Amino acid sequence: MTEYYEPTLQALVDVAVEYGIPPHVHFTQWHIMADAQFEALKAIGLRPGHTLLDMGCGMGRLATKACQYLDAGNYAGIDGDPNYIEICRRLLEPVNKPFQLLFNRDFEFDRFDMKFDYGIAQSVFTHLSDEQVSRCIVNLKGVMKTGARFLFSYIPQTLPIGFVYEGSYPMLHPTHQDAAFFAAQAEEHGLTFRDLDIPHPSQRWAELVF
Amino acid sequence: MFAPLHKAVLSDEELVKIRRDLYHSEGKGYHIFRGFLSADEVSHIRHVWTSYPWEMTHVRHPGKANLVLNCPDFYLKELAGSESYWNFHWNISKRCTFTQEACAAAHMLRNTLMGKAPFFEFSPTNLQGHLYATSYRVVISTDADELVKEHRDWGPRENILDKRYQLQRLQNTLFLSEHGTDYEGDGFYITDPNGSRRYICQEEKIKPGDLLVWAYNRPHGVGNVRQLDGGIGYMRIVMPSEVIDRNRVYTGGRDTVSAF
C-alpha cells in the first residue's frame, strides 16, 4: 500500500490557529474523512492520469492525498474561505507538486483553465441554497468533460436546518435537499443523477454524470 | 455595579492572538483576562457565597446521575475542607444574580474563543447522543490535600468519530482568592507537554477577579490548599459542561403538561 504524507493533528492545529481558526472536531476526524473521500473517488474510477476538481477543498483534507496520488498539475481546489485556501497551500508544501487553488464564492471553475475528468464536493451542497446548487451545476457544465463524474455528499432532508451548525460553524444557507431535488436538478441540466452505494461516515454519496 | 456582558466581546485581532496562546504548540495553553471582575465585584461575590447558610438557596446534591433539566441549584460538601455550589443558568440564582451574569459573560467569552455560538450550552445541547449544559460552580476549599487528581477532559475516544473528542474545549476558572494572602499550598496546576507542572496562581501572580481560560485537553489538577489566617481559603468559580439526563425533567411538584 502506498504511504502518503499526512499532516499530524498538532500540525493542523498550529497552522489553523495562525489564521485564527480554533480546532474543530473536523481536525480529529481529518484522516478518516480524507480517506472516505479518496477511496470513494478511486471506487468510481479516479486514476493518477485524471484531472480532479475539489469543490470546497477547505484546509486540504482531500488535497494532501489527492495531490500525491495524481500526476503533477492534475489537482485543482476551490473554496469560499480565503483562510482555508492559505492553510491548504501551507499543508501542501511538503507534497512538492504543482497544483491550483482558488478562493472563490461564485463557482468560477473556468478560472482554472482546464477541463476535469472527476469532481468532488464533500459536504458542500449541504451549505448551499437551492439557487446556488443550480448555478454551480451550470458552471460545472462548462468545465467537466463529457462523461465526467462529479461525486458529492448530501444529507437527505426536506426541512431546512439552521444557520449555526452545532453552535459552531455559521453555514452560508440552510439546506433541505434530498434525492428528489438532485434528480430534478440533473434532469433540468441534462445530466444523470445516481445515489451511490459507497460508505460515508455521516452523509450519503451520490454523483452527477456529465 | 453592572453585569459585565461587554467583557464577552473581543476584536478579531484579540481572537487570533488569544487562540494562539490557547491552542498552538508554542502557546502556554492558557490566557488570563486580568481584572475580569473589579475589586468591589469580587468583594460582593465572596461575601454572598460565604456569609449565608447553604440551605437558604440550595438543595443538597443528589448525585451526578440526577442532574436533570430544570433541577434546582445544588450544594455539595465534597470533603471536610471543601464545599461547592453547583448552579445552572436555567435558574435565576436565588443567591446572587450578579455572579450568574458574570459567569454568563465568561461562558460567552469562552464560546467565542472556541468558535461556538455565544449561547452554546446555556441550555442542554445534544452531543453524540448525550445532553450537555454549562454550569457555574462556586468552590471554596479551606483545608484539603490533593483536591483533584491529575486528569484530562474531552480527550480521545475509542471511536475516532465520537464527537466528544474535542480539541477546542476550554475551561474557565474565575479566581476569587489570592495565593499567599487567602491560602497556601499548591493549588491549581496545568501539566506541560514535557511533563512539568505549572502552578498558575503562583507563577502568574493571579489576583482575585482574574479569569483564567485554559485548554481543557491538557492534563490538570488541584493539589493541596490550606486557608491562611484572615484569608478566605482557595475560592474560585469553574464552569464545567455537565451531562444532563435526557429522560427526566424536574418539575418541582408543579403540574405537568402532557405532550402537545
Interface residues (C-beta under 8 A of the other chain):
Chain A: L9 Q10 V13 D14 V17 E18 Y19 G20 I21 P22 P23 H24 V25 F27 T28 Q29 I32 V164 E166 G167 S168 Y169 P201 S202
Chain B: D12 L15 V16 R19 R20 L22 Y23 H24 S25 E26 G27 N111 L113 M114 G115 K116 A117 F119 F120 E121 T125 L127 P156 I160 L161 K163 Y165 Q166 L167 Q168
